[in-house]
Amino acid sequence: MAHGRVVTTDAEIDAALEYAKEQSNLPRAISAAYDRALDVIILKIDSGRRLVIPREDLQGLENATEEQIAHIEIFGGLDIAWPQLDLDHYLPALMEGIYGSDQWMQRLQRHAVAA
């Protein structure tokens, strides 16, 4: 391969096109906010639905300040980010009730059973 030249196979191009098609069907977040009074994150989805998640359920927000939690950014409608915390959550996972790693989710389940 020559320097500065990128070679892409037909299979790689086909895979990239298929991935893009799959991504285009996913719901997208159009706004995100932190409700301090209720201590929840509210995501408005392009379908008109809202996803409301208790702040303490989201891995990475458990020890954050209100200011850090309130600074939410959305990238591509799929990536929900807290830049001050270097934290990202993937909207499709959040919509499936996946709020962190497998270990985090097991901890949430244990707390739910104990409550």
N, C-alpha and C positions, 0 to 999 in steps of 0.2 A: 504494500500500500504506500502511495506517495505521501509525503508530508503535507499537512494541511487539507487533505482530502478525506471526506467521510463517505464510506460505502454503506448503503443501506439495502438490505435484501427485500425482495417482493414480500416475503413472509413477514418481515418486521413492519413494513408499511401496512400490510393487511391487518396485522395485530393492532397497530396504532389506530387505524381507522375504526376497527371494531370497538376498541376501548373508548374512543371519542363518542361513538354512537351510544354505548352503554351509559356514559356519563351524561349525555344530553337528556336521558330519561329520568334522571334522579331529581328529587325535589330539591329546591334551593332556598336557603335562608335569605330573606330580603331585609330583615332588621333583627337586632339583638339588643336587649336591655337588661339591666340588673334592677330588680325591685327591692330596694333596701328594707322596706317595711315588711314584706313577706319573705325576704331572704331567698329569692328565686331568680333564675335566669329565664327570660321569656324570649323565645325565638319565633318570629313571624315567618311562615313558610309561604312560598309563592302560590300554593294551592288555597291560601286564605286561612289555613289552620294555624294554630299557635301551639308551640311545644313549651311547656312549663316544667322546669327541672329545679328541685331544691338545690341550692348552692352546695350544701355539704355532701351531696351525692356525686358531684363532679370531681374526679381525681385532679389534684393540682390546685384546687381552690380552697381546700380545707383550712389553710393557715394564711390566706391572702387577706390584705386589708380591703375595706370597702372601695377605696379609690382604685386599687389594682383590679378588683372584680368588675367594677363599672366600666373600665376601659376595654371594651370588646370590639374586635374588628372581624369582618367577614371577607373571605377571599374566595372568589369564584362561586359563591353561594353554598359551598360545601365545607369550607374550612372555617371553623369558629375559633378565633384566636384571642388570647390575652397576652399581648406583646410584652407588657411589663413583667410577666411571669414566665415568658418563653414557653407558653402552653398553647396547645392546639387540640381541638376535638373535631371529629369528622361527623358532619350532620347525619348521614345515613346511619351511622352507628348509634348516635344519640336517639334517633327516631326508633331504633330497635331496643332502646333501654340499656345500651352499653355505654357506661359512663367512665370507663377506665380499663386498666389491665385486668386479666383474668383474676389475679390475686385481689385487686381492688373490688371487683364484682363479688367475689366470694365473701369478702369482709362485709360488704353492704348486705348480702343475703343473711349472714350470721346476725347482724344488727337488727334486721327486719324480723327474724324469727324470735329474737330475744325481746323485742318491743311488745 
